[in-house]
Amino acid sequence: MTVSDKCLNQIKYLCSRISKVEWSGILFYTVDKGDIESENLEMTAEFVYPMSKDTTAATGFEYNEDVMQFMMQHPECMNMRQGMIHSH
């Protein structure tokens, strides 16, 4: 997986600001080539939407209306896939 500069900066920022507990959120990414079953799958992590700051042992979140509002404000993510990202 390739990580865009924007996404890498977001991850570094989150890790620097929330370093003592776990955090998690939605990772928006694109599939550049291939598919999940091929050996040549290439994806790019585009950006992170943080959802939760939790404990030292666990993290998690539930999708809510904030995610849709974020996507409406960032229409480029409408065609992206979504996954979960967390701090460890």
Secondary structure, DSSP 8 states (H G I E B T S, - for coil): -EE-HHHHHHHHHHHHHS-SS-EEEEEEEEEEES-TTSTT-EEEEEEEEEEEE--SS-------HHHHHHHHH-GGGGGSEEEEEE--
